[in-house]
């Protein structure tokens, strides 16, 4: 069984949901999914009915049915809290080797992403992670929609600044492009191939309980200890659409230079 869990929370808007679904609907020769579950932790500002109305704009025949997650408003408002209840749900309702795509609405999948998941059919224990392209606040929806049509991620170019690779090597633009930084106005995208960061993952249910989950105002999931279960992408990638992170449980913006670069 294959399931998409679509996650929307405070700081993620109707526009994020629309672009996420729009990208999903443009998938080329996608693997099919038995269901999509809408996990919505901010129904007071973005009702489930509105999420569904955006989903219904796109004809995604590769998804057989849509359900709503019975969200408990006492759940801690953080990634760790969300992942804990999602894990409990999956373990209780799915088989160990069932496969789940954890898709936050700030993520746009490349049009070849769902096709690449076909290589994982029959595999019983894995975490699939693709390269991440971060759009800056100045990146437009039109720019992002065109980017996800690329046949592979462009990790380095005139308008793309490469941050770091999985091995922690010195292959990055801080060394290779002296005098430039990700905040420069001609830079649209900030790229990396780091698998240990929580972004968008396709994972078997039996590994969900092993992912570390901590209640904190930013981040909170760790799985570097599962490195032997990682599978990397061949050509597909994930594009992150910018959003502010100030909410009821966090009073400040992203810290340091990283936050300044994304806000530029």
ZANU-211117 format. One record per residue (C-alpha): residue number from 0; x, y, z; chain; residue in one letter. Coordinates in pm, 1 decimal. Last residue first. Layout:
N
<NUM <X Y Z> "A" "A">
...
This chain:
264
<263 <1654.5 3811.4 24.4> "A" "X">
<262 <1457.8 3631.4 295.9> "A" "X">
<261 <1632.3 3302.0 224.3> "A" "X">
<260 <1976.2 3462.7 251.3> "A" "X">
<259 <1893.0 3646.0 574.7> "A" "X">
<258 <1763.5 3327.2 736.2> "A" "X">
<257 <2079.6 3139.2 649.7> "A" "X">
<256 <2292.1 3432.2 766.3> "A" "X">
<255 <2173.2 3404.9 1122.7> "A" "X">
<254 <1843.8 3284.1 1264.4> "A" "X">
<253 <1516.0 3202.4 1093.4> "A" "X">
<252 <1259.5 3453.7 1218.1> "A" "X">
<251 <1160.9 3500.9 1582.5> "A" "X">
<250 <853.3 3445.8 1800.1> "A" "X">
<249 <806.4 3071.1 1767.5> "A" "X">
<248 <522.1 2869.3 1924.7> "A" "X">
<247 <231.0 3087.1 1811.3> "A" "X">
<246 <394.8 3138.9 1472.6> "A" "X">
<245 <698.9 3298.6 1308.3> "A" "X">
<244 <839.1 3057.3 1048.8> "A" "X">
<243 <805.0 3275.5 736.9> "A" "X">
<242 <761.6 3081.8 414.9> "A" "X">
<241 <976.5 3004.4 111.4> "A" "X">
<240 <883.2 2730.3 -133.8> "A" "X">
<239 <1117.4 2429.9 -113.9> "A" "X">
<238 <1190.5 2243.8 -437.0> "A" "X">
<237 <1236.1 1867.5 -416.6> "A" "X">
<236 <1445.4 1657.4 -654.8> "A" "X">
<235 <1440.0 1376.1 -910.0> "A" "X">
<234 <1737.2 1256.8 -1113.4> "A" "X">
<233 <1885.9 953.0 -934.8> "A" "X">
<232 <1749.3 1006.4 -585.5> "A" "X">
<231 <1920.1 872.7 -276.4> "A" "X">
<230 <1833.3 566.7 -70.7> "A" "X">
<229 <1894.5 578.5 302.4> "A" "X">
<228 <1859.9 263.0 513.6> "A" "X">
<227 <2227.1 242.8 617.0> "A" "X">
<226 <2197.4 602.9 733.0> "A" "X">
<225 <1938.1 519.0 997.2> "A" "X">
<224 <2137.5 687.8 1275.5> "A" "X">
<223 <2117.4 1007.6 1067.7> "A" "X">
<222 <1743.1 1001.0 1131.9> "A" "X">
<221 <1658.0 1317.1 1320.8> "A" "X">
<220 <1332.2 1509.9 1356.1> "A" "X">
<219 <1287.3 1822.7 1570.0> "A" "X">
<218 <1323.4 2112.0 1329.5> "A" "X">
<217 <1207.6 2449.5 1458.1> "A" "X">
<216 <1005.1 2529.3 1772.4> "A" "X">
<215 <1101.3 2213.3 1958.6> "A" "X">
<214 <924.9 1889.3 2048.8> "A" "X">
<213 <1171.7 1611.3 1972.1> "A" "X">
<212 <1124.8 1316.2 1735.3> "A" "X">
<211 <1401.6 1071.0 1641.9> "A" "X">
<210 <1305.8 844.4 1351.6> "A" "X">
<209 <1292.6 480.4 1464.1> "A" "X">
<208 <912.7 471.1 1489.3> "A" "X">
<207 <887.7 565.7 1117.6> "A" "X">
<206 <1120.7 287.9 1000.9> "A" "X">
<205 <860.1 8.9 986.8> "A" "X">
<204 <622.9 234.0 789.1> "A" "X">
<203 <850.9 244.8 485.9> "A" "X">
<202 <968.7 588.7 384.2> "A" "X">
<201 <935.1 853.1 116.0> "A" "X">
<200 <1076.8 1177.9 249.4> "A" "X">
<199 <1038.4 1552.8 203.4> "A" "X">
<198 <1252.2 1790.8 410.1> "A" "X">
<197 <1424.8 1676.5 730.8> "A" "X">
<196 <1798.6 1720.9 696.5> "A" "X">
<195 <2014.7 1404.7 695.4> "A" "X">
<194 <2005.5 1367.3 317.5> "A" "X">
<193 <2225.8 1666.6 231.5> "A" "X">
<192 <2224.9 1726.2 -143.7> "A" "X">
<191 <2219.0 2105.0 -134.9> "A" "X">
<190 <2095.0 2396.2 -344.2> "A" "X">
<189 <2018.5 2763.6 -283.3> "A" "X">
<188 <1814.0 2913.0 -567.5> "A" "X">
<187 <1747.7 3258.7 -707.7> "A" "X">
<186 <2098.1 3413.9 -690.6> "A" "X">
<185 <2115.7 3735.6 -897.2> "A" "X">
<184 <2035.9 3948.3 -588.6> "A" "X">
<183 <2325.0 3819.1 -379.6> "A" "X">
<182 <2205.2 3656.8 -57.4> "A" "X">
<181 <2351.4 3315.3 -141.4> "A" "X">
<180 <2707.3 3453.5 -124.6> "A" "X">
<179 <2962.3 3568.6 -379.2> "A" "X">
<178 <3309.7 3710.0 -323.8> "A" "X">
<177 <3479.6 3376.6 -363.3> "A" "X">
<176 <3294.3 3133.2 -591.7> "A" "X">
<175 <3459.4 2792.3 -540.1> "A" "X">
<174 <3511.7 2804.4 -163.1> "A" "X">
<173 <3177.2 2944.1 -46.2> "A" "X">
<172 <3043.2 2774.8 -356.9> "A" "X">
<171 <3068.8 2426.6 -213.3> "A" "X">
<170 <3277.1 2114.3 -258.8> "A" "X">
<169 <3469.2 2124.5 68.4> "A" "X">
<168 <3329.9 1785.5 166.3> "A" "X">
<167 <3054.9 1728.4 423.5> "A" "X">
<166 <2976.5 1394.3 260.8> "A" "X">
<165 <2613.0 1474.6 186.0> "A" "X">
<164 <2694.8 1781.0 -17.3> "A" "X">
<163 <2698.7 2148.1 74.8> "A" "X">
<162 <2577.8 2496.5 -17.9> "A" "X">
<161 <2552.8 2522.1 -397.6> "A" "X">
<160 <2442.2 2869.8 -511.2> "A" "X">
<159 <2213.0 2876.3 -813.8> "A" "X">
<158 <2163.4 3183.2 -1039.2> "A" "X">
<157 <2485.9 3152.2 -1241.7> "A" "X">
<156 <2474.3 2775.8 -1208.9> "A" "X">
<155 <2537.3 2494.9 -960.6> "A" "X">
<154 <2305.5 2225.8 -827.6> "A" "X">
<153 <2084.4 2213.2 -1133.1> "A" "X">
<152 <1838.1 1943.4 -1033.5> "A" "X">
<151 <1744.9 1686.7 -1298.8> "A" "X">
<150 <1503.9 1664.6 -1594.7> "A" "X">
<149 <1384.1 2022.9 -1530.3> "A" "X">
<148 <1007.2 2064.0 -1505.2> "A" "X">
<147 <1035.3 2153.9 -1135.1> "A" "X">
<146 <1211.8 2477.3 -1233.1> "A" "X">
<145 <926.5 2608.6 -1447.9> "A" "X">
<144 <684.2 2586.6 -1156.7> "A" "X">
<143 <935.0 2755.1 -928.0> "A" "X">
<142 <997.3 3052.4 -1157.8> "A" "X">
<141 <623.3 3100.4 -1211.6> "A" "X">
<140 <560.6 3088.6 -837.1> "A" "X">
<139 <817.8 3363.6 -795.4> "A" "X">
<138 <1152.2 3343.3 -616.6> "A" "X">
<137 <1208.0 3661.7 -410.9> "A" "X">
<136 <1150.9 3479.4 -81.4> "A" "X">
<135 <1431.8 3243.9 -179.7> "A" "X">
<134 <1365.7 2902.6 -331.1> "A" "X">
<133 <1554.6 2619.8 -169.4> "A" "X">
<132 <1649.9 2327.5 -393.2> "A" "X">
<131 <1669.8 1999.9 -202.9> "A" "X">
<130 <1830.1 1683.5 -338.9> "A" "X">
<129 <1615.2 1370.2 -297.9> "A" "X">
<128 <1557.3 1146.1 3.6> "A" "X">
<127 <1421.8 790.0 13.1> "A" "X">
<126 <1413.5 622.7 354.4> "A" "X">
<125 <1420.4 243.1 327.8> "A" "X">
<124 <1295.8 -95.0 449.6> "A" "X">
<123 <1080.3 -341.3 252.9> "A" "X">
<122 <1164.8 -286.9 -112.9> "A" "X">
<121 <902.7 -437.7 -342.9> "A" "X">
<120 <849.8 -119.6 -543.5> "A" "X">
<119 <1137.1 120.3 -476.1> "A" "X">
<118 <1235.1 173.0 -841.5> "A" "X">
<117 <882.0 299.0 -901.1> "A" "X">
<116 <960.3 595.9 -676.2> "A" "X">
<115 <1142.1 751.5 -972.1> "A" "X">
<114 <809.3 815.0 -1143.1> "A" "X">
<113 <682.7 1009.7 -844.2> "A" "X">
<112 <982.6 1243.7 -862.4> "A" "X">
<111 <987.6 1303.3 -1242.0> "A" "X">
<110 <774.4 1621.7 -1231.3> "A" "X">
<109 <995.3 1763.3 -956.6> "A" "X">
<108 <812.0 1773.4 -626.1> "A" "X">
<107 <707.6 2105.3 -474.3> "A" "X">
<106 <750.4 2129.0 -97.8> "A" "X">
<105 <595.1 2398.8 121.8> "A" "X">
<104 <278.6 2186.2 146.9> "A" "X">
<103 <457.8 1920.7 346.7> "A" "X">
<102 <473.5 1578.5 182.1> "A" "X">
<101 <548.3 1266.0 385.1> "A" "X">
<100 <526.8 989.6 122.2> "A" "X">
<99 <439.8 659.8 290.8> "A" "X">
<98 <522.3 302.6 187.9> "A" "X">
<97 <372.0 -12.8 333.5> "A" "X">
<96 <635.2 -259.6 457.7> "A" "X">
<95 <527.0 -257.9 822.0> "A" "X">
<94 <156.1 -283.1 734.5> "A" "X">
<93 <-70.5 15.7 782.4> "A" "X">
<92 <-333.3 134.4 1029.4> "A" "X">
<91 <-176.4 128.6 1376.7> "A" "X">
<90 <183.6 194.2 1267.1> "A" "X">
<89 <66.8 469.5 1033.1> "A" "X">
<88 <-142.9 643.9 1297.9> "A" "X">
<87 <129.5 628.1 1562.9> "A" "X">
<86 <382.5 767.2 1314.4> "A" "X">
<85 <151.3 1054.5 1219.0> "A" "X">
<84 <101.5 1127.0 1590.8> "A" "X">
<83 <476.7 1146.6 1655.0> "A" "X">
<82 <550.8 1327.9 1330.6> "A" "X">
<81 <313.8 1611.0 1420.6> "A" "X">
<80 <464.3 1654.4 1766.6> "A" "X">
<79 <820.5 1652.0 1632.9> "A" "X">
<78 <731.7 1901.1 1359.9> "A" "X">
<77 <581.5 2146.5 1605.7> "A" "X">
<76 <247.2 2258.4 1743.9> "A" "X">
<75 <219.9 1998.9 2023.0> "A" "X">
<74 <-96.4 1789.1 1965.4> "A" "X">
<73 <-381.0 1921.6 2181.7> "A" "X">
<72 <-572.6 2009.8 1862.5> "A" "X">
<71 <-615.5 1636.3 1782.8> "A" "X">
<70 <-630.8 1594.3 1406.2> "A" "X">
<69 <-855.9 1323.9 1263.0> "A" "X">
<68 <-662.6 1299.3 935.7> "A" "X">
<67 <-884.9 1375.2 638.2> "A" "X">
<66 <-918.4 1126.6 352.6> "A" "X">
<65 <-866.4 1133.0 -23.6> "A" "X">
<64 <-904.3 842.4 -267.0> "A" "X">
<63 <-744.2 666.7 -565.1> "A" "X">
<62 <-445.9 893.1 -632.9> "A" "X">
<61 <-305.2 829.5 -983.6> "A" "X">
<60 <-613.1 1004.6 -1125.2> "A" "X">
<59 <-489.2 1342.3 -1010.3> "A" "X">
<58 <-728.0 1587.5 -1174.8> "A" "X">
<57 <-634.0 1918.9 -1022.0> "A" "X">
<56 <-876.5 2180.2 -894.9> "A" "X">
<55 <-1002.9 1919.0 -649.2> "A" "X">
<54 <-692.3 1962.3 -435.1> "A" "X">
<53 <-773.1 2332.0 -394.2> "A" "X">
<52 <-1130.9 2249.8 -285.3> "A" "X">
<51 <-993.0 1986.2 -48.4> "A" "X">
<50 <-770.9 2238.7 128.8> "A" "X">
<49 <-1066.0 2476.2 151.6> "A" "X">
<48 <-1286.0 2208.4 305.8> "A" "X">
<47 <-1010.7 2124.0 552.4> "A" "X">
<46 <-1028.6 2476.0 691.5> "A" "X">
<45 <-724.6 2709.0 669.2> "A" "X">
<44 <-725.3 2954.2 962.1> "A" "X">
<43 <-902.9 2746.4 1229.4> "A" "X">
<42 <-794.7 2428.7 1052.1> "A" "X">
<41 <-434.4 2489.1 1149.5> "A" "X">
<40 <-294.6 2137.2 1213.2> "A" "X">
<39 <-408.2 1987.0 881.7> "A" "X">
<38 <-306.0 1634.2 786.6> "A" "X">
<37 <-476.1 1558.0 453.4> "A" "X">
<36 <-444.8 1187.2 372.9> "A" "X">
<35 <-387.3 1089.1 10.7> "A" "X">
<34 <-486.6 736.3 -83.9> "A" "X">
<33 <-400.4 418.8 -270.4> "A" "X">
<32 <-115.4 583.5 -457.2> "A" "X">
<31 <-6.2 525.1 -816.5> "A" "X">
<30 <348.9 563.8 -949.4> "A" "X">
<29 <373.8 865.9 -1171.7> "A" "X">
<28 <415.6 872.3 -1551.8> "A" "X">
<27 <502.4 1243.6 -1550.9> "A" "X">
<26 <393.7 1442.3 -1246.9> "A" "X">
<25 <206.9 1761.3 -1335.5> "A" "X">
<24 <-62.4 1703.2 -1072.3> "A" "X">
<23 <200.4 1694.6 -796.6> "A" "X">
<22 <334.9 2035.6 -899.0> "A" "X">
<21 <-13.9 2185.9 -893.4> "A" "X">
<20 <-83.2 2017.9 -559.1> "A" "X">
<19 <225.4 2176.3 -399.7> "A" "X">
<18 <160.7 2511.2 -568.8> "A" "X">
<17 <-196.7 2521.0 -441.5> "A" "X">
<16 <-105.6 2412.3 -89.8> "A" "X">
<15 <165.9 2678.2 -66.7> "A" "X">
<14 <-75.6 2942.4 -198.6> "A" "X">
<13 <-336.1 2843.9 59.9> "A" "X">
<12 <-74.5 2926.3 321.1> "A" "X">
<11 <191.6 2756.7 531.9> "A" "X">
<10 <287.9 2961.5 841.2> "A" "X">
<9 <60.1 2739.9 1059.4> "A" "X">
<8 <47.4 2382.1 937.3> "A" "X">
<7 <-14.8 2177.3 623.7> "A" "X">
<6 <88.5 1816.1 579.3> "A" "X">
<5 <-10.6 1591.5 287.8> "A" "X">
<4 <33.3 1228.1 385.5> "A" "X">
<3 <68.8 1034.9 60.0> "A" "X">
<2 <-3.7 663.4 85.0> "A" "X">
<1 <122.5 348.2 -87.2> "A" "X">
<0 <0.0 0.0 0.0> "A" "X">
